[in-house]
Amino acid sequence: MAFDSNVIYLLFEGLTEFAGSVSHVPLGQKVCTVDSAGQLIPGVTARVVRPDGSLANEGEEGELILTGPSVALCYYKNPEA
């Protein structure tokens, strides 16, 4: 992918479960990889867990658990989800 050096690109990643973004790429930092969503925004924590709930090792597949002040407590009309 070619980037125009005269344009400022901003990247923010978000989820429907969050009111806003969960990560960003700081202004001026070049990120051109598909395996990164940047840095977590302040107040957001992340961990990857195995199916049994234990913490996964680096590079191991698992479920991404995000927490922070803007995370939804439940899904609308589906609190068990």
N, C-alpha and C positions, 0 to 999 in steps of 0.2 A: 504494500500500500504506500503510495507516495503522499507526502504531506507538503503543503504549501508553507514555506518558511516565513511568509509574511502574515500568516493567520495564527491567532492564539486559539488552541484547541483545549477545551476543558472536558474532562471525563468524570462523570459521577455514576455510581452504580446504586440501584435501589431495588426494593422488593415491595410487593403489595402489602406485606405484613408490617412494613415500616412507613411512618409518615415522613417521607423524605429519603435522603440518601443514607447508605451504610458505609460507603467507601468513596475515595476520590484519588485522583492523581494530582499531586501538588503542581501549581503553576510553574512552568519552566522545566519540569521533569519530563524526560522523554520515555514513553512506554509504548513499545510496538510489539508486544507479545500477547498471545491469546491466553496465556496461563496466569494472568495477573489482572486483578480489578483495582489495583492501587492500594492505598493505605486506608485503614478504618478511620472514620471520622471520630473526633473526641466523644467519649461517652459510650461508644459501641465496643462490645467485646465479642470475640468469635472463638469457637473451638470446633473441632471435628471429632465426632464420637463414632464408635463401633455400634453394631446392632444391640449389644448388651449394655450400652451406655458408657462404657469405659472410653477414656481418651485415646484416640487413634495416634499412631506414630506419624512423623513427618513423611509425606508422600503416600500414606495409606488412604484408601478410599473410605468414606463414611458420610454421616449426615452432618451438615453444617448447622451449628447452633449459634444464633446471634442474639445478643441481649443489649438493651439500651433503653434510654428514657422514652424513645419514640416507637417502641415495638408494640404491636397490637396485643391486647390481652387474650383475645379470642377472635374467631371469624364471625362476621355478622350472621346472626340466626343459626350459628353452629358452634356453640362454646366448647364442645368436646373435640373438635378437630385440632 
